[in-house]
């Protein structure tokens, strides 16, 4: 029993650096308003790659190889994530207010602040409720 646990921990520890990249891509996609891309990454990681890899490794090598399914999925997702991040960074390169130090999700708020441009504010139902006479 302990032998299986050691093998599982070893496989999961090897997968962690690749998992970090996957979570980074999901977080960046959510931050810039690409929720669907984030959802696709989450589904790809678990449903498309990790579960079939776990089943295949279990059939081929037995219970001791179960945890290596996550490792195999994370390698594939890290390559996919790098391609996606490079495309995102390429798109935002040179866009005012979206460069380093800018506000990616704020649609140029940082640039507008430095140029003293008035930004129209949206009023939602909560704002009206709190500021009503």
The 8 nearest C-alpha neighbors of each residue, nearest first, counted from 0:
[[1, 2, 3, 4, 5, 6, 63, 7],
 [2, 0, 4, 3, 5, 6, 7, 8],
 [1, 3, 5, 0, 4, 6, 63, 7],
 [4, 2, 6, 0, 1, 5, 63, 7],
 [5, 3, 1, 7, 6, 2, 8, 0],
 [6, 4, 2, 8, 3, 7, 9, 1],
 [5, 7, 9, 3, 4, 8, 10, 2],
 [8, 6, 4, 66, 10, 9, 5, 3],
 [9, 7, 11, 5, 10, 6, 12, 4],
 [8, 10, 6, 12, 7, 11, 5, 13],
 [11, 9, 13, 7, 67, 8, 12, 66],
 [10, 12, 14, 8, 13, 9, 7, 15],
 [13, 11, 9, 15, 14, 10, 8, 16],
 [12, 14, 10, 11, 15, 9, 70, 16],
 [13, 15, 70, 11, 12, 17, 16, 18],
 [14, 16, 18, 12, 17, 13, 19, 11],
 [17, 15, 19, 18, 14, 20, 13, 12],
 [16, 18, 20, 19, 15, 73, 14, 77],
 [19, 17, 15, 21, 20, 16, 73, 14],
 [18, 20, 22, 16, 17, 21, 23, 15],
 [21, 19, 23, 17, 18, 22, 77, 24],
 [20, 22, 18, 24, 23, 19, 77, 80],
 [21, 23, 25, 19, 24, 20, 26, 18],
 [24, 22, 20, 26, 21, 25, 27, 19],
 [23, 25, 27, 21, 22, 26, 80, 28],
 [24, 26, 37, 22, 28, 23, 27, 29],
 [27, 25, 23, 29, 28, 24, 22, 30],
 [28, 26, 30, 24, 29, 25, 23, 31],
 [27, 29, 33, 25, 26, 31, 30, 37],
 [28, 30, 34, 26, 32, 27, 33, 31],
 [31, 29, 27, 28, 32, 26, 104, 33],
 [32, 30, 104, 28, 29, 33, 103, 27],
 [31, 33, 29, 30, 34, 28, 104, 35],
 [34, 32, 28, 29, 36, 35, 31, 37],
 [33, 35, 37, 29, 36, 32, 38, 28],
 [34, 36, 38, 37, 33, 39, 28, 29],
 [37, 35, 39, 38, 34, 33, 40, 28],
 [36, 38, 25, 34, 40, 35, 39, 28],
 [37, 39, 35, 41, 36, 40, 34, 42],
 [40, 38, 36, 42, 37, 41, 43, 35],
 [41, 39, 43, 37, 38, 42, 44, 36],
 [40, 42, 38, 44, 39, 43, 37, 45],
 [43, 41, 39, 46, 44, 45, 40, 38],
 [44, 42, 47, 40, 41, 45, 46, 39],
 [43, 45, 41, 48, 42, 49, 40, 46],
 [44, 46, 49, 42, 43, 48, 47, 50],
 [47, 45, 42, 50, 43, 48, 44, 49],
 [46, 48, 43, 45, 44, 49, 51, 42],
 [49, 47, 72, 44, 51, 50, 45, 46],
 [48, 50, 45, 72, 52, 69, 68, 51],
 [49, 51, 53, 52, 46, 48, 45, 54],
 [52, 50, 54, 53, 49, 48, 55, 47],
 [53, 51, 68, 55, 49, 50, 54, 56],
 [54, 52, 68, 50, 56, 65, 51, 55],
 [53, 55, 51, 57, 52, 56, 58, 50],
 [56, 54, 52, 58, 57, 53, 51, 59],
 [57, 55, 59, 53, 58, 54, 60, 64],
 [56, 58, 61, 54, 55, 60, 65, 62],
 [59, 57, 55, 56, 61, 60, 54, 62],
 [58, 60, 56, 57, 61, 55, 64, 54],
 [61, 59, 57, 56, 64, 58, 62, 63],
 [62, 60, 57, 63, 58, 64, 59, 56],
 [61, 63, 65, 64, 57, 60, 3, 56],
 [62, 64, 61, 65, 3, 6, 60, 7],
 [65, 63, 62, 67, 66, 56, 60, 57],
 [66, 64, 53, 62, 67, 57, 63, 68],
 [65, 67, 7, 68, 64, 10, 69, 11],
 [66, 68, 70, 69, 10, 64, 65, 71],
 [69, 67, 53, 52, 71, 66, 70, 49],
 [70, 68, 72, 67, 49, 71, 66, 73],
 [69, 71, 14, 67, 73, 68, 72, 74],
 [72, 70, 68, 74, 69, 73, 67, 75],
 [73, 71, 49, 69, 48, 75, 70, 74],
 [72, 74, 76, 70, 75, 17, 71, 18],
 [73, 75, 77, 71, 76, 72, 17, 70],
 [76, 74, 72, 73, 78, 77, 79, 71],
 [75, 77, 73, 79, 78, 74, 80, 72],
 [78, 76, 80, 74, 79, 75, 17, 73],
 [77, 79, 81, 80, 76, 75, 82, 74],
 [80, 78, 76, 82, 77, 81, 83, 75],
 [79, 81, 77, 83, 78, 82, 76, 24],
 [80, 82, 84, 78, 83, 79, 77, 85],
 [83, 81, 85, 79, 80, 84, 86, 78],
 [82, 84, 80, 86, 81, 85, 87, 79],
 [85, 83, 87, 81, 86, 82, 80, 88],
 [84, 86, 88, 82, 87, 83, 89, 81],
 [85, 87, 89, 83, 84, 88, 90, 82],
 [88, 86, 84, 90, 89, 85, 83, 91],
 [89, 87, 85, 91, 90, 86, 92, 84],
 [88, 90, 86, 92, 87, 91, 85, 84],
 [89, 91, 87, 88, 92, 86, 94, 93],
 [92, 90, 88, 94, 89, 97, 93, 87],
 [93, 91, 89, 90, 94, 88, 98, 97],
 [92, 94, 91, 95, 98, 97, 90, 89],
 [93, 95, 97, 91, 92, 96, 98, 90],
 [96, 94, 97, 110, 107, 93, 98, 101],
 [95, 97, 107, 101, 110, 109, 98, 102],
 [98, 96, 103, 101, 95, 94, 102, 91],
 [97, 99, 101, 96, 92, 100, 93, 94],
 [100, 98, 101, 97, 96, 102, 92, 103],
 [99, 101, 98, 102, 97, 96, 109, 103],
 [102, 100, 96, 97, 98, 109, 99, 103],
 [101, 103, 105, 97, 104, 109, 96, 107],
 [104, 102, 97, 105, 31, 101, 106, 96],
 [103, 105, 31, 106, 102, 30, 32, 97],
 [106, 104, 102, 108, 103, 107, 109, 96],
 [107, 105, 104, 108, 103, 102, 96, 97],
 [106, 108, 96, 110, 109, 105, 111, 95],
 [107, 109, 111, 105, 110, 106, 112, 96],
 [108, 110, 112, 96, 107, 111, 101, 102],
 [111, 109, 96, 107, 113, 112, 108, 95],
 [112, 110, 116, 108, 114, 109, 113, 115],
 [113, 111, 115, 109, 110, 114, 108, 116],
 [112, 114, 110, 111, 115, 109, 116, 108],
 [113, 115, 111, 112, 116, 110, 109, 117],
 [116, 114, 112, 113, 111, 117, 110, 118],
 [117, 115, 111, 114, 112, 118, 113, 110],
 [116, 118, 119, 115, 111, 112, 114, 120],
 [117, 119, 116, 120, 111, 108, 112, 115],
 [120, 118, 117, 121, 122, 116, 108, 111],
 [121, 119, 118, 122, 117, 123, 126, 108],
 [120, 122, 123, 119, 126, 118, 124, 127],
 [123, 121, 126, 120, 127, 124, 125, 119],
 [124, 122, 126, 125, 121, 127, 128, 120],
 [123, 125, 127, 126, 128, 122, 129, 121],
 [126, 124, 128, 127, 123, 129, 122, 130],
 [125, 127, 129, 123, 128, 124, 122, 130],
 [128, 126, 130, 124, 125, 129, 131, 123],
 [127, 129, 125, 126, 131, 130, 124, 123],
 [128, 130, 126, 127, 131, 125, 132, 124],
 [131, 129, 127, 128, 126, 132, 125, 124],
 [130, 132, 128, 127, 129, 126, 125, 124],
 [131, 130, 129, 128, 127, 126, 125, 124]]
